[in-house]
Amino acid sequence: PSEQNPFRSREWLIAKRVELYARGEGDVWEREYMAKRVRGGKRSIFPMFDIKTHTSSHEEIEQTIARQKWDMDWVVSVDPATVSTFGGLVACQNPYSRKLYIMGELYESTQSNTSVTQIVPRIEALKRKSFPHDPSKAERWEERWLQVCDEAEAWFINEALDRFQQSFQKTSKATNDKEYGISLIRDLMLHKKIIISKECPNLIRELENYVKGDNGKIAKINDHLIDCL
């Protein structure tokens, strides 16, 4: 944290803290100068996100959807990368209540582990953990899944199909305003239509710490799983 920076005077830090808290930006002080993980503040993009309301243990989610698994719409959403973080989410939605359950995440920042050869089997393992595969219903199980991928990453779509016969549809991120997607996520939270498994710590961290920049615009940083969502 800046407090331990020997090139910053104690007086300057005290004055900055007083200034930020006076402007109602105490969260900026805690985050930017004290290196703490804090949520909220007027720059928070998801101030309504609440751990108690919007997350649950994986076991509790499993119990909730146990009798409905074959009626759910199952989705895999991936945001591939070769030089940054590869993000992915496995989710299901009840077609009647429209409630969305985020069952698992893939968050890989080590570049040597982001190849299609390594990633696709991990996605498959996440799918089978979330929705156990019954060999006697193999064809029906495959039909339950929709797999989508950022349209800018055609290399992943092509290689996944070529090497693993896994089909991913292209998203239309480029033609949609990001604010629309964020507004939709906010509505899901406000109407308690989303539950995130606690086995998705990176998604939870991104949601808690997603803030607007100094210019008031959404910063394109630490949002790999938010993009998937």
SVG drawing of the C-alpha trace seen along z (x, -y; Angstrom):
<svg xmlns="http://www.w3.org/2000/svg" viewBox="-43 -18 54 64">
<polyline fill="none" stroke="black" stroke-width="0.4" points="0.0,0.0 1.0,-3.6 1.2,-4.1 4.4,-2.0 5.9,-4.0 9.0,-5.7 8.8,-8.4 5.4,-9.6 5.3,-11.9 3.0,-11.1 1.4,-14.6 0.6,-14.1 -1.1,-10.8 -3.2,-12.2 -4.3,-15.1 -5.3,-12.8 -7.3,-10.6 -9.1,-13.6 -9.8,-14.9 -11.2,-11.6 -13.4,-10.9 -14.7,-14.5 -15.7,-13.9 -17.5,-10.6 -14.8,-8.5 -13.5,-6.6 -13.6,-3.5 -11.1,-5.0 -8.7,-5.7 -9.1,-2.1 -8.7,-0.5 -6.1,-2.7 -3.9,-3.8 -4.4,-1.0 -4.4,1.8 -7.6,3.3 -10.3,5.2 -13.5,3.1 -16.8,3.1 -19.3,0.3 -18.7,-3.4 -20.3,-5.7 -18.1,-4.3 -19.2,-0.7 -21.0,0.7 -22.8,3.4 -23.6,1.8 -26.6,4.0 -24.5,7.2 -24.8,8.9 -22.9,12.0 -25.7,13.3 -28.4,12.7 -26.7,13.6 -24.3,16.4 -24.8,19.9 -22.8,23.0 -22.6,25.4 -24.3,28.1 -27.3,25.8 -27.7,25.0 -27.5,28.7 -30.3,29.4 -32.4,26.6 -32.2,27.7 -31.9,31.5 -35.3,32.3 -35.2,29.8 -31.8,30.5 -33.3,32.0 -35.6,29.1 -33.0,26.4 -31.3,24.5 -27.6,25.2 -25.0,22.8 -21.2,22.6 -19.9,19.1 -16.2,18.5 -14.0,15.5 -10.8,17.0 -7.4,15.4 -3.8,16.4 -1.9,13.5 -4.2,12.6 -6.9,14.5 -9.1,17.1 -12.5,16.9 -15.4,19.3 -18.7,19.9 -21.1,22.9 -24.6,21.9 -28.2,23.0 -31.5,21.2 -34.9,22.4 -37.1,21.7 -40.2,21.1 -38.9,18.9 -36.1,17.5 -33.7,17.9 -30.1,18.1 -27.6,20.3 -23.9,19.9 -22.5,23.3 -18.8,23.1 -16.0,21.0 -12.8,21.4 -10.2,18.7 -6.8,19.4 -4.1,16.6 -1.1,18.8 -0.5,18.5 0.9,22.0 -2.4,23.4 -4.8,21.6 -4.4,23.7 -7.6,25.4 -6.0,28.8 -5.9,28.0 -9.0,25.8 -11.7,27.8 -11.3,30.9 -11.5,28.6 -14.7,27.1 -16.1,30.6 -15.1,31.6 -17.0,28.5 -20.0,29.4 -20.1,32.9 -19.6,31.7 -22.5,29.3 -24.8,31.6 -23.6,35.2 -23.5,37.2 -25.8,40.3 -24.5,42.6 -28.0,43.8 -29.1,40.3 -26.0,39.1 -27.8,37.7 -30.4,35.9 -27.6,34.6 -25.8,33.0 -28.9,31.4 -29.4,29.5 -26.2,27.4 -25.7,24.1 -22.1,23.1 -21.1,19.6 -17.8,17.8 -16.7,14.2 -17.0,13.7 -13.6,12.1 -11.9,15.4 -12.7,17.4 -9.5,19.4 -11.0,21.0 -14.3,21.8 -12.5,23.4 -10.0,25.4 -12.6,26.7 -14.7,28.0 -11.8,29.5 -10.0,31.2 -12.9,32.0 -16.1,31.8 -17.3,29.2 -19.5,26.5 -19.5,23.0 -21.8,20.3 -20.5,16.7 -21.8,14.0 -22.7,10.5 -20.7,8.4 -19.5,6.0 -23.0,5.0 -24.4,4.6 -23.8,1.8 -21.9,3.0 -24.2,0.9 -27.1,3.1 -25.4,6.2 -24.5,4.5 -28.1,3.3 -29.4,6.8 -27.0,8.2 -28.2,5.4 -31.8,6.4 -31.1,10.0 -29.6,9.0 -32.3,6.5 -35.0,9.1 -33.1,11.9 -33.0,13.9 -29.3,14.9 -27.5,17.2 -23.7,17.7 -21.9,20.8 -19.3,20.0 -17.0,22.2 -16.8,19.1 -14.5,16.9 -13.1,15.0 -16.5,14.0 -17.5,12.8 -14.3,10.8 -14.8,9.2 -18.4,8.2 -17.4,6.8 -14.5,4.7 -16.0,3.6 -15.8,-0.2 -15.9,-3.1 -12.7,-4.9 -11.8,-8.5 -13.5,-9.6 -16.8,-8.0 -16.5,-5.3 -16.3,-1.5 -12.7,-0.4 -11.8,2.6 -10.0,4.4 -10.6,7.4 -13.9,8.3 -13.2,11.6 -16.0,13.5 -18.3,10.5 -18.0,10.6 -19.0,14.3 -21.9,13.4"/>
</svg>
